Amino acid sequence: MSTRCNVLIVEEAPDVASALKRQIEALCCHVEVALSGEIGVILAQEKTFDLIILDVMLPGSDGLELCRRVRAGREYTPVLMVSGRRDDIDRVGDLEMGAEEYMTRRYSAAELVARVRSLFRCVDALCEQVGKGCGVLRFGDALTIDPESREVTVRGKPVVLTHKEYELLRLFVRNPGRVYSRGELLEAVWGDSHDAYDHAVECHINRLRAKIDRDPGRPKLLQTVWGVGYKLSAVE
């Protein structure tokens, strides 16, 4: 894991923010705290962070709005959302805003550390690939992925993907025609945190289809192999 990473915690409760700060600092990270969404937006726009830990239910400029603004910026920053809501519908809604990970309030320190380490490993792997000068990945005339800039084009038009969507697509493009089970995708893309969100694969596959397939309701690029998993097909 990277050392001396910069982390922004956006949390309105001072005691919760303080506890989070101590836990993240134990990972050799530099941590800044914003006790409101407004301050969080300002810090996220003025500084570069390697991770933002975000309370969903903030007064004023809430966590979802802050996540939208972060995603609208030029720099990629992983987002870990924390919420007291337990309904899976809420979880899907939060992930739709572009967050990479989701945790409920009743998390353990060990779970938090595992999630953060997993996100940092994803970023480290990306940096290593960029350092090696990875070439542009292509899938026929339909898809192009530039690992250095993380730019993705579909039929010549740019599309914006979240981190997990990008990692899924990159895995499929590198292995066209291979069928991946849900468990294999969870292990490859979510790593240590995959047990925390059982429907993450289905949710992200559906979102990815909406961005790359001409007709997401009848997908021809990202296909379901019933009873097995998913594959990227050459037929479109």
C-alpha positions as CSV (number, residue, x, y, z in Angstrom):
1,M,0.0,0.0,0.0
2,S,1.1,3.5,-0.7
3,T,2.6,5.4,2.2
4,R,1.8,8.9,3.3
5,C,-1.5,9.0,1.4
6,N,-3.7,12.1,1.7
7,V,-7.2,11.3,3.0
8,L,-10.1,13.7,3.4
9,I,-12.8,12.7,6.0
10,V,-16.1,14.6,5.6
11,E,-18.1,13.9,8.8
12,E,-20.4,16.3,10.8
13,A,-20.0,14.5,14.1
14,P,-16.7,15.6,15.7
15,D,-16.3,12.4,17.8
16,V,-16.9,10.1,14.8
17,A,-14.5,12.2,12.7
18,S,-11.9,12.1,15.4
19,A,-12.1,8.3,15.7
20,L,-11.9,7.9,11.9
21,K,-8.9,10.2,11.8
22,R,-7.0,8.1,14.3
23,Q,-7.8,4.8,12.5
24,I,-6.7,6.2,9.1
25,E,-3.6,7.9,10.5
26,A,-2.5,4.5,11.8
27,L,-2.0,3.5,8.1
28,C,0.6,6.2,7.8
29,C,-1.8,8.6,6.0
30,H,-2.1,12.3,6.3
31,V,-5.7,13.1,7.2
32,E,-7.8,16.2,6.9
33,V,-11.3,16.6,8.4
34,A,-14.2,18.6,7.2
35,L,-17.2,18.9,9.5
36,S,-19.6,20.0,6.8
37,G,-20.3,19.3,3.2
38,E,-19.5,22.9,2.2
39,I,-16.0,22.7,3.7
40,G,-15.5,19.3,2.2
41,V,-16.4,20.7,-1.3
42,I,-13.9,23.5,-0.8
43,L,-11.1,21.2,0.3
44,A,-11.8,18.6,-2.5
45,Q,-11.5,21.4,-5.1
46,E,-8.4,23.1,-3.6
47,K,-6.3,20.0,-2.8
48,T,-5.5,16.6,-4.2
49,F,-6.6,13.6,-2.1
50,D,-5.9,9.8,-2.5
51,L,-9.2,8.9,-0.8
52,I,-12.3,10.7,0.5
53,I,-14.3,9.1,3.3
54,L,-17.8,10.6,3.1
55,D,-20.8,10.7,5.4
56,V,-23.9,10.4,3.1
57,M,-26.3,12.3,5.4
58,L,-24.6,15.7,5.8
59,P,-26.6,18.9,6.4
60,G,-26.6,21.4,3.7
61,S,-24.4,20.1,0.9
62,D,-24.9,16.4,1.5
63,G,-22.5,13.5,0.8
64,L,-24.2,12.6,-2.5
65,E,-23.8,16.2,-3.8
66,L,-20.2,16.2,-2.8
67,C,-19.6,12.9,-4.5
68,R,-21.2,14.3,-7.7
69,R,-18.8,17.3,-7.6
70,V,-15.8,15.1,-7.1
71,R,-16.8,12.9,-10.0
72,A,-17.3,16.0,-12.2
73,G,-13.6,17.1,-11.6
74,R,-10.7,16.1,-13.8
75,E,-8.8,14.2,-11.1
76,Y,-9.9,10.7,-10.1
77,T,-10.4,10.2,-6.4
78,P,-11.8,7.1,-4.8
79,V,-14.8,7.7,-2.5
80,L,-15.8,5.5,0.5
81,M,-19.3,6.4,1.6
82,V,-20.5,5.9,5.2
83,S,-24.2,5.9,6.0
84,G,-26.7,4.8,8.8
85,R,-29.1,3.6,6.2
86,R,-29.2,-0.2,5.7
87,D,-31.7,-0.7,2.9
88,D,-30.0,-2.1,-0.3
89,I,-32.0,0.4,-2.4
90,D,-30.2,3.2,-0.6
91,R,-26.9,1.4,-1.2
92,V,-27.5,1.1,-4.9
93,G,-28.5,4.8,-5.1
94,D,-25.3,5.9,-3.3
95,L,-23.2,3.7,-5.7
96,E,-24.9,5.3,-8.6
97,M,-23.4,8.6,-7.6
98,G,-20.0,7.1,-8.3
99,A,-18.7,5.9,-4.9
100,E,-16.3,2.9,-5.0
101,E,-17.3,1.5,-1.6
102,Y,-20.1,1.7,0.9
103,M,-20.2,1.0,4.6
104,T,-22.9,1.2,7.2
105,R,-22.4,3.0,10.5
106,R,-21.9,-0.3,12.4
107,Y,-18.5,-1.1,10.9
108,S,-15.5,-2.4,12.8
109,A,-12.1,-0.8,12.8
110,A,-10.8,-3.9,11.1
111,E,-13.4,-3.6,8.3
112,L,-12.6,0.0,7.7
113,V,-8.9,-0.7,7.5
114,A,-9.6,-3.6,5.0
115,R,-11.7,-1.3,2.8
116,V,-9.2,1.5,2.8
117,R,-6.3,-0.9,2.0
118,S,-8.3,-2.5,-0.8
119,L,-8.9,0.9,-2.4
120,F,-5.3,2.0,-2.1
121,R,-4.2,-1.3,-3.7
122,C,-6.4,-0.5,-6.7
123,V,-4.8,2.9,-7.0
124,D,-1.3,1.5,-6.6
125,A,-1.9,-1.1,-9.3
126,L,-3.1,1.6,-11.7
127,C,0.0,3.7,-11.0
128,E,2.3,0.8,-11.6
129,Q,0.6,0.0,-14.9
130,V,0.9,3.6,-16.0
131,G,4.6,3.6,-15.0
132,K,5.2,0.6,-17.2
133,G,3.7,2.6,-20.1
134,C,0.7,0.3,-20.8
135,G,-0.6,0.6,-24.3
136,V,-4.1,1.6,-25.3
137,L,-6.5,-1.4,-25.0
138,R,-8.9,-1.9,-27.9
139,F,-11.9,-4.2,-28.5
140,G,-12.6,-4.0,-32.2
141,D,-14.2,-0.7,-33.2
142,A,-16.4,-0.6,-30.2
143,L,-14.2,0.1,-27.2
144,T,-10.9,1.9,-26.4
145,I,-9.3,2.2,-23.0
146,D,-6.3,4.4,-22.3
147,P,-4.8,3.1,-19.0
148,E,-2.6,6.2,-18.6
149,S,-5.4,8.8,-18.7
150,R,-8.3,6.3,-17.8
151,E,-10.2,7.7,-20.8
152,V,-12.7,5.3,-22.3
153,T,-14.4,5.7,-25.6
154,V,-17.4,3.7,-26.9
155,R,-17.8,3.8,-30.7
156,G,-15.6,6.9,-30.8
157,K,-17.5,8.8,-28.1
158,P,-16.0,9.3,-24.6
159,V,-17.9,7.8,-21.6
160,V,-17.4,8.5,-17.9
161,L,-16.9,5.4,-15.7
162,T,-16.6,5.0,-12.0
163,H,-13.5,3.2,-10.7
164,K,-15.3,-0.2,-10.3
165,E,-16.9,0.1,-13.8
166,Y,-13.5,1.0,-15.3
167,E,-11.9,-2.0,-13.6
168,L,-14.6,-4.4,-14.7
169,L,-14.4,-3.2,-18.3
170,R,-10.6,-3.3,-18.4
171,L,-10.7,-6.9,-17.1
172,F,-13.2,-7.9,-19.8
173,V,-11.4,-6.1,-22.6
174,R,-8.1,-7.8,-21.7
175,N,-9.8,-11.2,-21.7
176,P,-12.5,-11.1,-24.5
177,G,-14.7,-14.1,-24.7
178,R,-13.7,-15.4,-21.2
179,V,-16.7,-16.0,-18.9
180,Y,-16.2,-14.6,-15.4
181,S,-18.4,-15.9,-12.5
182,R,-19.7,-13.3,-10.0
183,G,-17.3,-14.7,-7.5
184,E,-14.3,-14.2,-9.8
185,L,-15.3,-10.6,-10.6
186,L,-15.8,-9.9,-6.9
187,E,-12.3,-11.2,-6.1
188,A,-10.6,-9.5,-9.1
189,V,-12.3,-6.0,-8.7
190,W,-13.5,-5.8,-5.1
191,G,-10.8,-7.8,-3.3
192,D,-10.9,-7.9,0.5
193,S,-14.2,-6.0,0.7
194,H,-16.3,-8.2,-1.6
195,D,-18.3,-9.9,1.2
196,A,-19.8,-6.5,2.3
197,Y,-21.9,-6.0,-0.8
198,D,-23.3,-9.2,-2.4
199,H,-25.1,-7.4,-5.3
200,A,-22.2,-5.2,-6.3
201,V,-21.5,-7.2,-9.5
202,E,-25.0,-7.2,-10.8
203,C,-25.4,-3.5,-10.0
204,H,-22.2,-2.5,-11.7
205,I,-22.7,-4.8,-14.7
206,N,-26.1,-3.2,-15.4
207,R,-24.6,0.3,-15.1
208,L,-21.7,-0.6,-17.4
209,R,-24.1,-2.1,-20.0
210,A,-26.1,1.2,-20.0
211,K,-22.9,3.0,-21.0
212,I,-21.4,0.6,-23.6
213,D,-24.3,-1.4,-25.1
214,R,-26.5,0.0,-27.8
215,D,-29.5,-1.6,-26.2
216,P,-28.8,-2.4,-22.5
217,G,-32.1,-4.4,-22.3
218,R,-30.8,-6.8,-25.0
219,P,-27.0,-6.5,-24.5
220,K,-24.7,-7.8,-27.2
221,L,-21.4,-6.6,-26.0
222,L,-21.5,-7.4,-22.2
223,Q,-23.5,-10.6,-22.2
224,T,-24.8,-12.8,-19.4
225,V,-24.0,-16.5,-19.6
226,W,-26.9,-17.9,-17.6
227,G,-25.9,-19.9,-14.6
228,V,-22.2,-19.1,-15.1
229,G,-21.4,-15.4,-15.2
230,Y,-20.6,-12.6,-17.7
231,K,-18.4,-12.2,-20.8
232,L,-17.5,-9.6,-23.4
233,S,-18.7,-10.8,-26.7
234,A,-17.3,-9.9,-30.2
235,V,-20.8,-9.9,-31.6
236,E,-22.6,-6.6,-31.7
